[in-house]
């Protein structure tokens, strides 16, 4: 009993990070896929919530959304046919902080098989490399080669402020043109 009470006390002292819920439904035109929620996103419960993240600005500037949304509005994008998920639903932090065993590619594939979106967009080369099982350096940005009946897939440069040196809006514009067609 003492051990149980001690565990409860420790749990109260540790910050609780809430994983981000999937925002998915059948037939979406686009699903954004990250590696895992950032610490800030997990704390707030909103995708791409860090103030330095370019995600929401890029969506609007590329022409994917009609206006610039705020992270707290992420759930309203389902009405535009846009959903969200991550390869890791149990961890939070920067990519290098996510334990390899928490990356669930089979679980992600099962979700995509169930919901069948028209297009999938990985929001970093790291997420794309984990999905494809290849090093990030071997992953090209933009539209990926077609893979049978799998949805059309894009790999985008990370909108994270930590990835500023590799930022370009062009693959986001390519994605916008594809989903508008």
Z-matrix of the N, CA and C atoms (Angstrom, degrees):
N
C 1 1.446
C 2 1.531 1 110.93
N 3 1.330 2 116.16 1 -40.83
C 4 1.450 3 119.10 2 178.80
C 5 1.519 4 111.35 3 -59.66
N 6 1.320 5 115.36 4 -42.39
C 7 1.451 6 120.91 5 -179.33
C 8 1.534 7 110.15 6 -60.60
N 9 1.315 8 116.19 7 -41.14
C 10 1.455 9 121.37 8 179.61
C 11 1.531 10 110.62 9 -62.90
N 12 1.325 11 117.15 10 -44.58
C 13 1.456 12 120.54 11 179.09
C 14 1.519 13 111.19 12 -64.95
N 15 1.325 14 117.21 13 -40.22
C 16 1.464 15 120.81 14 177.86
C 17 1.529 16 110.47 15 -62.77
N 18 1.327 17 117.04 16 -42.53
C 19 1.467 18 120.74 17 178.19
C 20 1.517 19 111.00 18 -61.70
N 21 1.323 20 115.82 19 -39.59
C 22 1.463 21 120.09 20 178.88
C 23 1.520 22 110.56 21 -64.59
N 24 1.334 23 117.09 22 -40.24
C 25 1.461 24 120.94 23 179.90
C 26 1.528 25 110.66 24 -65.39
N 27 1.315 26 116.96 25 -42.33
C 28 1.464 27 120.68 26 178.39
C 29 1.522 28 110.11 27 -63.59
N 30 1.318 29 117.43 28 -43.31
C 31 1.461 30 121.53 29 179.65
C 32 1.527 31 110.95 30 -59.89
N 33 1.321 32 117.64 31 -35.61
C 34 1.463 33 120.51 32 178.90
C 35 1.519 34 111.77 33 -67.45
N 36 1.322 35 117.38 34 -29.34
C 37 1.459 36 121.72 35 -178.26
C 38 1.530 37 112.67 36 -81.30
N 39 1.306 38 117.80 37 -23.27
C 40 1.454 39 121.28 38 -177.85
C 41 1.527 40 110.06 39 -83.74
N 42 1.347 41 117.23 40 137.76
C 43 1.461 42 118.51 41 177.67
C 44 1.529 43 109.85 42 -66.00
N 45 1.290 44 115.27 43 143.19
C 46 1.459 45 120.35 44 179.06
C 47 1.525 46 108.33 45 -97.96
N 48 1.317 47 116.01 46 121.74
C 49 1.453 48 120.60 47 175.38
C 50 1.521 49 107.62 48 -102.86
N 51 1.292 50 115.53 49 121.84
C 52 1.458 51 119.86 50 178.93
C 53 1.516 52 108.25 51 -88.84
N 54 1.322 53 116.15 52 129.95
C 55 1.442 54 117.38 53 177.30
C 56 1.517 55 108.03 54 -70.79
N 57 1.306 56 115.14 55 153.97
C 58 1.457 57 119.77 56 179.00
C 59 1.518 58 109.77 57 -79.90
N 60 1.305 59 116.71 58 135.49
C 61 1.466 60 118.79 59 178.28
C 62 1.520 61 110.33 60 -72.34
N 63 1.318 62 116.33 61 148.52
C 64 1.451 63 119.40 62 170.61
C 65 1.519 64 107.65 63 -64.93
N 66 1.300 65 116.41 64 145.40
C 67 1.457 66 122.00 65 171.32
C 68 1.527 67 105.03 66 -118.70
N 69 1.321 68 115.64 67 89.03
C 70 1.461 69 122.04 68 -173.56
C 71 1.525 70 110.32 69 -137.28
N 72 1.304 71 115.54 70 149.41
C 73 1.457 72 123.22 71 170.65
C 74 1.529 73 106.96 72 -157.53
N 75 1.301 74 118.11 73 161.85
C 76 1.467 75 119.96 74 -178.52
C 77 1.526 76 112.68 75 -60.67
N 78 1.337 77 114.71 76 141.15
C 79 1.455 78 121.85 77 170.85
C 80 1.512 79 117.54 78 74.40
N 81 1.327 80 119.38 79 22.06
C 82 1.463 81 120.50 80 177.43
C 83 1.523 82 109.93 81 -62.40
N 84 1.318 83 117.08 82 150.62
C 85 1.466 84 119.35 83 177.17
C 86 1.520 85 111.54 84 -79.19
N 87 1.353 86 116.64 85 -22.08
C 88 1.456 87 120.44 86 -175.88
C 89 1.529 88 110.27 87 -156.54
N 90 1.337 89 116.03 88 135.57
C 91 1.468 90 121.58 89 172.20
C 92 1.529 91 107.59 90 -125.69
N 93 1.336 92 115.90 91 123.55
C 94 1.453 93 121.96 92 174.34
C 95 1.518 94 108.69 93 -87.08
N 96 1.341 95 116.07 94 135.74
C 97 1.462 96 121.96 95 -175.93
C 98 1.526 97 109.21 96 -128.51
N 99 1.319 98 115.86 97 119.18
C 100 1.451 99 120.75 98 175.37
C 101 1.517 100 110.40 99 -103.09
N 102 1.316 101 115.82 100 176.04
C 103 1.465 102 120.13 101 175.04
C 104 1.527 103 108.87 102 -71.58
N 105 1.328 104 115.70 103 -55.25
C 106 1.466 105 123.36 104 178.89
C 107 1.517 106 107.49 105 -161.45
N 108 1.307 107 116.79 106 164.27
C 109 1.467 108 120.80 107 176.23
C 110 1.521 109 109.98 108 -65.08
N 111 1.324 110 115.74 109 143.85
C 112 1.462 111 118.66 110 171.09
C 113 1.531 112 107.78 111 -71.06
N 114 1.301 113 116.52 112 165.07
C 115 1.462 114 120.19 113 177.96
C 116 1.524 115 110.09 114 -58.85
N 117 1.309 116 116.35 115 -43.37
C 118 1.485 117 121.23 116 179.71
C 119 1.525 118 111.08 117 -62.89
N 120 1.331 119 117.01 118 -45.34
C 121 1.466 120 120.63 119 179.18
C 122 1.522 121 110.96 120 -61.96
N 123 1.321 122 116.14 121 -42.00
C 124 1.466 123 119.93 122 179.08
C 125 1.530 124 111.08 123 -64.31
N 126 1.321 125 116.69 124 -40.08
C 127 1.467 126 120.09 125 179.03
C 128 1.528 127 111.73 126 -64.33
N 129 1.335 128 116.75 127 -42.23
C 130 1.461 129 121.03 128 -175.94
C 131 1.527 130 113.48 129 -87.90
N 132 1.335 131 116.06 130 -21.37
C 133 1.457 132 119.62 131 -178.00
C 134 1.511 133 113.52 132 79.69
N 135 1.331 134 116.85 133 24.53
C 136 1.472 135 122.27 134 -179.09
C 137 1.526 136 109.41 135 -129.51
N 138 1.310 137 116.59 136 136.80
C 139 1.465 138 120.63 137 176.58
C 140 1.529 139 110.75 138 -66.03
N 141 1.340 140 115.88 139 140.86
C 142 1.465 141 124.11 140 174.69
C 143 1.530 142 111.55 141 52.77
N 144 1.330 143 116.29 142 50.43
C 145 1.463 144 121.97 143 -171.22
C 146 1.525 145 115.14 144 -89.41
N 147 1.311 146 119.67 145 -13.47
C 148 1.464 147 119.79 146 -178.27
C 149 1.528 148 109.27 147 -65.84
N 150 1.320 149 117.93 148 135.25
C 151 1.475 150 120.58 149 -177.76
C 152 1.539 151 113.50 150 -58.07
N 153 1.323 152 117.80 151 -27.30
C 154 1.464 153 120.99 152 179.73
C 155 1.522 154 114.19 153 -84.31
N 156 1.315 155 117.44 154 -2.36
C 157 1.461 156 120.93 155 -178.46
C 158 1.529 157 109.62 156 -80.39
N 159 1.330 158 116.77 157 133.54
C 160 1.459 159 122.78 158 -177.10
C 161 1.536 160 113.64 159 -87.77
N 162 1.321 161 118.82 160 -0.24
C 163 1.460 162 121.64 161 -171.95
C 164 1.526 163 113.13 162 -51.05
N 165 1.319 164 117.64 163 -54.90
C 166 1.462 165 121.16 164 -173.13
C 167 1.523 166 111.50 165 -68.18
N 168 1.307 167 116.59 166 -37.15
C 169 1.469 168 120.62 167 175.94
C 170 1.526 169 110.05 168 -65.56
N 171 1.336 170 116.56 169 -43.90
C 172 1.468 171 120.86 170 -178.81
C 173 1.532 172 111.51 171 -62.76
N 174 1.331 173 117.34 172 -40.67
C 175 1.468 174 120.03 173 178.20
C 176 1.517 175 111.20 174 -55.09
N 177 1.313 176 115.52 175 -45.45
C 178 1.462 177 119.32 176 -178.22
C 179 1.532 178 111.77 177 -74.78
N 180 1.323 179 117.31 178 -46.84
C 181 1.468 180 120.78 179 -178.12
C 182 1.527 181 112.34 180 -62.45
N 183 1.330 182 117.13 181 -32.82
C 184 1.467 183 120.41 182 179.27
C 185 1.531 184 111.58 183 -78.97
N 186 1.320 185 117.42 184 -15.48
C 187 1.456 186 121.01 185 179.89
C 188 1.521 187 114.13 186 93.24
N 189 1.321 188 117.47 187 16.47
C 190 1.467 189 121.25 188 179.73
C 191 1.529 190 110.44 189 -79.37
N 192 1.337 191 117.10 190 -33.89
C 193 1.462 192 121.34 191 177.20
C 194 1.530 193 108.68 192 -121.69
N 195 1.333 194 116.75 193 152.11
C 196 1.465 195 120.37 194 -177.05
C 197 1.520 196 114.41 195 -74.22
N 198 1.321 197 116.72 196 -15.43
C 199 1.463 198 121.79 197 178.56
C 200 1.516 199 108.10 198 -150.07
N 201 1.324 200 115.88 199 171.32
C 202 1.461 201 120.05 200 176.70
C 203 1.523 202 109.28 201 -84.39
N 204 1.311 203 115.29 202 115.48
C 205 1.457 204 121.89 203 177.75
C 206 1.520 205 109.79 204 -86.32
N 207 1.320 206 116.14 205 159.61
C 208 1.456 207 123.04 206 174.48
C 209 1.528 208 108.24 207 -98.35
N 210 1.333 209 118.38 208 153.58
C 211 1.462 210 120.13 209 178.77
C 212 1.532 211 113.49 210 -51.96
N 213 1.321 212 117.35 211 -36.57
C 214 1.467 213 120.62 212 -178.96
C 215 1.529 214 112.50 213 -66.74
N 216 1.331 215 117.53 214 -12.73
C 217 1.460 216 122.28 215 -179.63
C 218 1.527 217 112.91 216 -97.05
N 219 1.339 218 117.37 217 8.91
C 220 1.462 219 119.25 218 -172.24
C 221 1.522 220 112.67 219 -53.41
N 222 1.325 221 118.37 220 -38.66
C 223 1.465 222 120.63 221 -176.97
C 224 1.522 223 112.68 222 -64.07
N 225 1.327 224 117.83 223 -25.25
C 226 1.466 225 120.17 224 -179.48
C 227 1.527 226 112.31 225 -73.01
N 228 1.328 227 118.07 226 -14.36
C 229 1.461 228 119.87 227 179.31
C 230 1.527 229 112.80 228 -70.59
N 231 1.325 230 117.14 229 -15.77
C 232 1.468 231 120.22 230 176.64
C 233 1.536 232 109.22 231 -59.80
N 234 1.339 233 117.32 232 -30.82
C 235 1.473 234 121.10 233 178.39
C 236 1.528 235 111.79 234 -69.93
N 237 1.325 236 117.32 235 -19.17
C 238 1.467 237 121.98 236 175.19
C 239 1.526 238 110.85 237 -92.93
N 240 1.336 239 116.72 238 3.05
C 241 1.459 240 120.66 239 -178.62
C 242 1.516 241 113.52 240 81.57
N 243 1.335 242 116.54 241 23.18
C 244 1.472 243 122.48 242 -177.62
C 245 1.523 244 109.36 243 -115.27
N 246 1.341 245 116.06 244 129.20
C 247 1.450 246 122.21 245 178.71
C 248 1.517 247 112.02 246 -121.29
N 249 1.337 248 115.11 247 175.81
C 250 1.463 249 122.01 248 -177.01
C 251 1.519 250 111.15 249 -142.09
N 252 1.326 251 115.91 250 145.33
C 253 1.457 252 123.02 251 169.05
C 254 1.527 253 107.99 252 -160.29
N 255 1.323 254 115.76 253 177.23
C 256 1.464 255 122.74 254 176.87
C 257 1.518 256 108.96 255 -137.02
N 258 1.326 257 116.50 256 157.12
C 259 1.463 258 121.14 257 176.46
C 260 1.523 259 111.33 258 -71.51
N 261 1.317 260 116.53 259 -27.87
C 262 1.471 261 122.14 260 176.83
C 263 1.524 262 107.88 261 -118.21
N 264 1.307 263 116.44 262 118.63
C 265 1.461 264 120.63 263 -179.68
C 266 1.524 265 112.51 264 -103.84
N 267 1.333 266 117.76 265 2.51
C 268 1.461 267 120.34 266 -176.49
C 269 1.516 268 113.98 267 -113.14
N 270 1.316 269 118.57 268 -14.05
C 271 1.456 270 121.47 269 -178.17
C 272 1.514 271 110.98 270 -117.15
N 273 1.320 272 115.48 271 169.63
C 274 1.454 273 121.28 272 176.76
C 275 1.518 274 108.19 273 -148.18
N 276 1.314 275 115.57 274 148.50
C 277 1.456 276 121.14 275 179.16
C 278 1.512 277 111.03 276 136.58
N 279 1.312 278 115.07 277 -170.18
C 280 1.461 279 120.31 278 177.26
C 281 1.529 280 108.44 279 -73.65
N 282 1.328 281 115.69 280 158.20
C 283 1.465 282 120.20 281 -175.53
C 284 1.526 283 113.05 282 -50.24
N 285 1.340 284 117.22 283 -42.98
C 286 1.471 285 119.73 284 -177.36
C 287 1.532 286 112.37 285 -69.71
N 288 1.324 287 116.99 286 -12.78
C 289 1.466 288 120.74 287 179.57
C 290 1.533 289 112.64 288 -92.57
N 291 1.310 290 117.68 289 -6.21
C 292 1.464 291 121.88 290 -176.56
C 293 1.529 292 108.66 291 -89.17
N 294 1.312 293 116.44 292 123.75
C 295 1.470 294 121.35 293 -179.53
C 296 1.524 295 110.00 294 -65.94
N 297 1.317 296 116.20 295 133.14
C 298 1.473 297 121.79 296 -177.11
C 299 1.523 298 112.34 297 -54.99
N 300 1.322 299 116.69 298 -37.18
C 301 1.468 300 119.31 299 -177.16
C 302 1.535 301 112.80 300 -71.20
N 303 1.331 302 117.99 301 -10.22
C 304 1.468 303 120.16 302 178.34
C 305 1.533 304 112.16 303 -91.69
N 306 1.313 305 117.36 304 -6.78
C 307 1.467 306 121.29 305 176.90
C 308 1.530 307 107.29 306 -77.05
N 309 1.317 308 116.34 307 122.48
C 310 1.462 309 121.29 308 -173.64
C 311 1.531 310 111.76 309 -116.88
N 312 1.329 311 115.72 310 74.49
C 313 1.465 312 120.18 311 179.08
C 314 1.529 313 111.23 312 -63.30
N 315 1.342 314 119.81 313 -44.04
C 316 1.472 315 118.39 314 177.51
C 317 1.536 316 112.68 315 -59.75
N 318 1.318 317 117.32 316 -39.72
C 319 1.465 318 120.89 317 177.59
C 320 1.522 319 111.50 318 -64.39
N 321 1.330 320 116.05 319 -40.27
C 322 1.464 321 120.70 320 176.96
C 323 1.532 322 110.45 321 -63.37
N 324 1.332 323 116.49 322 -46.65
C 325 1.475 324 120.09 323 178.45
C 326 1.536 325 111.20 324 -57.94
N 327 1.325 326 116.17 325 -41.17
C 328 1.474 327 120.36 326 179.32
C 329 1.526 328 110.92 327 -62.46
N 330 1.335 329 117.29 328 -40.44
C 331 1.464 330 120.46 329 177.57
C 332 1.523 331 110.67 330 -62.92
N 333 1.335 332 116.52 331 -43.75
C 334 1.464 333 119.67 332 -178.46
C 335 1.525 334 110.43 333 -68.13
N 336 1.336 335 117.79 334 -36.06
C 337 1.470 336 120.79 335 175.56
C 338 1.523 337 110.75 336 -64.24
N 339 1.319 338 116.62 337 -36.42
C 340 1.465 339 121.04 338 -179.49
C 341 1.530 340 111.68 339 -72.10
N 342 1.335 341 116.94 340 -45.97
C 343 1.466 342 120.91 341 -172.41
C 344 1.530 343 114.36 342 -93.34
N 345 1.323 344 118.09 343 -20.53
C 346 1.466 345 124.18 344 175.29
C 347 1.530 346 114.56 345 47.54
N 348 1.336 347 117.75 346 60.91
C 349 1.467 348 118.36 347 175.47
C 350 1.530 349 109.96 348 -68.23
N 351 1.307 350 116.02 349 158.99
C 352 1.472 351 120.73 350 177.47
C 353 1.537 352 110.55 351 -70.48
N 354 1.340 353 115.95 352 -38.34
C 355 1.461 354 121.50 353 -174.85
C 356 1.522 355 110.18 354 -140.72
N 357 1.329 356 115.54 355 143.21
C 358 1.466 357 123.51 356 174.51
C 359 1.522 358 107.15 357 -118.59
N 360 1.336 359 116.45 358 136.36
C 361 1.462 360 120.43 359 177.37
C 362 1.525 361 109.19 360 -129.54
N 363 1.333 362 115.99 361 113.78
C 364 1.462 363 120.94 362 173.90
C 365 1.517 364 107.44 363 -77.56
N 366 1.330 365 116.60 364 132.48
C 367 1.458 366 119.65 365 -174.74
C 368 1.525 367 113.56 366 -92.44
N 369 1.314 368 116.32 367 22.71
C 370 1.467 369 121.17 368 171.03
C 371 1.522 370 108.75 369 -169.59
N 372 1.326 371 114.61 370 156.76
C 373 1.464 372 118.74 371 174.89
C 374 1.523 373 110.40 372 -65.03
N 375 1.331 374 117.15 373 -31.19
C 376 1.464 375 120.72 374 178.26
C 377 1.524 376 110.70 375 -61.95
N 378 1.319 377 117.46 376 -47.26
C 379 1.468 378 120.66 377 178.54
C 380 1.526 379 109.81 378 -61.68
N 381 1.325 380 116.97 379 -42.27
C 382 1.467 381 120.45 380 177.48
C 383 1.518 382 111.73 381 -62.73
N 384 1.326 383 116.50 382 -40.76
C 385 1.470 384 119.57 383 -178.70
C 386 1.524 385 111.21 384 -67.60
N 387 1.321 386 117.30 385 -36.88
C 388 1.463 387 120.40 386 177.41
C 389 1.527 388 110.48 387 -65.52
N 390 1.317 389 116.70 388 -41.22
C 391 1.458 390 120.96 389 179.30
C 392 1.531 391 111.28 390 -65.93
N 393 1.324 392 116.42 391 -47.49
C 394 1.468 393 120.99 392 -177.01
C 395 1.528 394 113.72 393 -81.61
N 396 1.341 395 117.59 394 -13.47
C 397 1.457 396 120.63 395 -179.38
C 398 1.520 397 113.06 396 69.72
N 399 1.337 398 115.51 397 33.39
C 400 1.467 399 121.40 398 178.80
C 401 1.525 400 108.89 399 -130.14
N 402 1.330 401 117.64 400 155.63
C 403 1.468 402 119.59 401 177.75
C 404 1.530 403 110.90 402 -60.68
N 405 1.319 404 116.65 403 150.51
C 406 1.467 405 121.51 404 179.36
C 407 1.526 406 112.03 405 -54.63
N 408 1.334 407 116.40 406 -37.87
C 409 1.469 408 120.44 407 -179.22
C 410 1.530 409 111.88 408 -62.45
N 411 1.321 410 117.41 409 -23.50
C 412 1.467 411 121.36 410 -179.53
C 413 1.528 412 112.65 411 -90.39
N 414 1.328 413 116.70 412 2.46
C 415 1.464 414 121.52 413 -178.77
C 416 1.525 415 108.61 414 -103.20
N 417 1.313 416 116.67 415 124.82
C 418 1.466 417 121.79 416 176.76
C 419 1.521 418 109.09 417 -87.20
N 420 1.311 419 116.01 418 148.94
C 421 1.460 420 120.36 419 174.07
C 422 1.521 421 109.15 420 -77.04
N 423 1.311 422 115.82 421 154.19
C 424 1.458 423 121.56 422 176.46
C 425 1.514 424 112.42 423 98.18
N 426 1.321 425 114.07 424 -158.57
C 427 1.460 426 121.50 425 -176.86
C 428 1.518 427 110.17 426 -68.53
N 429 1.320 428 115.81 427 135.32
C 430 1.457 429 122.07 428 -176.80
C 431 1.533 430 109.99 429 -96.27
N 432 1.338 431 117.02 430 157.31
C 433 1.470 432 119.25 431 176.46
C 434 1.527 433 110.78 432 -56.90
N 435 1.289 434 115.69 433 140.52
C 436 1.475 435 122.54 434 -178.61
C 437 1.522 436 110.46 435 -62.39
N 438 1.338 437 115.41 436 140.06
C 439 1.458 438 121.51 437 -177.92
C 440 1.530 439 109.41 438 -125.67
N 441 1.314 440 116.76 439 78.32
C 442 1.464 441 121.51 440 177.01
C 443 1.510 442 113.10 441 59.32
N 444 1.323 443 116.62 442 -127.44
C 445 1.462 444 121.22 443 -177.52
C 446 1.528 445 112.52 444 -89.34
N 447 1.328 446 117.30 445 1.72
C 448 1.459 447 121.21 446 178.75
C 449 1.531 448 109.11 447 -63.77
N 450 1.332 449 118.54 448 145.64
C 451 1.469 450 120.20 449 178.97
C 452 1.533 451 111.98 450 -57.47
N 453 1.317 452 115.45 451 156.15
C 454 1.465 453 120.88 452 175.05
C 455 1.522 454 106.81 453 -56.90
N 456 1.324 455 117.55 454 136.98
C 457 1.465 456 121.46 455 -173.00
C 458 1.524 457 111.24 456 -127.87
N 459 1.322 458 115.46 457 137.16
C 460 1.461 459 123.58 458 176.52
C 461 1.523 460 108.84 459 -123.66
N 462 1.325 461 115.45 460 149.36
C 463 1.463 462 121.46 461 170.07
C 464 1.524 463 105.84 462 -118.11
N 465 1.316 464 115.44 463 123.63
C 466 1.461 465 122.15 464 -177.02
C 467 1.524 466 110.73 465 -107.28
N 468 1.334 467 116.61 466 153.70
C 469 1.469 468 117.76 467 173.48
C 470 1.525 469 108.78 468 -67.01
N 471 1.289 470 116.10 469 143.55
C 472 1.461 471 120.89 470 -178.57
C 473 1.525 472 110.57 471 -60.19
N 474 1.340 473 116.98 472 131.48
C 475 1.462 474 119.77 473 176.30
C 476 1.532 475 112.67 474 -81.16
N 477 1.320 476 117.76 475 -2.72
C 478 1.463 477 122.36 476 -178.96
C 479 1.527 478 110.74 477 -60.71
N 480 1.319 479 115.20 478 140.61
C 481 1.458 480 119.47 479 175.55
C 482 1.518 481 112.23 480 -60.66
N 483 1.335 482 117.29 481 -26.68
C 484 1.466 483 121.81 482 178.93
C 485 1.531 484 111.78 483 -68.50
N 486 1.330 485 117.32 484 -15.44
C 487 1.468 486 121.64 485 -178.29
C 488 1.531 487 111.54 486 -109.89
N 489 1.311 488 117.30 487 25.98
C 490 1.467 489 122.06 488 -174.85
C 491 1.518 490 114.19 489 -55.29
N 492 1.313 491 117.63 490 -34.80
C 493 1.455 492 121.22 491 -177.12
C 494 1.514 493 113.94 492 -66.43
N 495 1.319 494 117.60 493 -15.24
C 496 1.461 495 121.51 494 -177.56
C 497 1.526 496 112.17 495 -114.29
N 498 1.323 497 117.68 496 13.96
C 499 1.449 498 121.16 497 -173.21
C 500 1.527 499 112.80 498 -77.86
N 501 1.305 500 115.85 499 135.41
C 502 1.458 501 123.46 500 169.22
C 503 1.521 502 107.36 501 -153.27
N 504 1.311 503 117.05 502 142.07
C 505 1.455 504 121.90 503 -179.44
C 506 1.530 505 111.56 504 -85.91
N 507 1.321 506 118.07 505 -14.74
C 508 1.471 507 120.86 506 -173.33
C 509 1.534 508 114.83 507 -54.78
N 510 1.335 509 120.34 508 -47.91
C 511 1.471 510 118.49 509 178.20
C 512 1.534 511 112.89 510 -62.25
N 513 1.319 512 117.14 511 -29.78
C 514 1.468 513 121.40 512 175.99
C 515 1.527 514 109.19 513 -67.35
N 516 1.331 515 117.27 514 -39.77
C 517 1.477 516 120.91 515 177.33
C 518 1.524 517 110.75 516 -66.68
N 519 1.332 518 117.11 517 -38.41
C 520 1.455 519 121.56 518 176.59
C 521 1.537 520 109.85 519 -60.86
N 522 1.328 521 116.45 520 -42.55
C 523 1.458 522 121.35 521 177.14
C 524 1.534 523 110.12 522 -62.91
N 525 1.325 524 117.70 523 -44.44
C 526 1.472 525 121.59 524 179.93
C 527 1.522 526 110.63 525 -59.26
N 528 1.330 527 116.72 526 -43.05
C 529 1.469 528 120.10 527 179.49
C 530 1.527 529 110.86 528 -64.51
N 531 1.331 530 116.93 529 -39.91
C 532 1.468 531 120.70 530 -179.97
C 533 1.534 532 111.42 531 -63.97
N 534 1.337 533 117.47 532 -48.08
C 535 1.467 534 118.83 533 -175.74
C 536 1.527 535 111.65 534 -73.43
N 537 1.326 536 118.15 535 -20.53
C 538 1.465 537 120.80 536 177.90
C 539 1.519 538 111.68 537 -78.51
N 540 1.337 539 116.09 538 -20.67
C 541 1.471 540 119.99 539 -176.05
C 542 1.518 541 112.20 540 -69.57
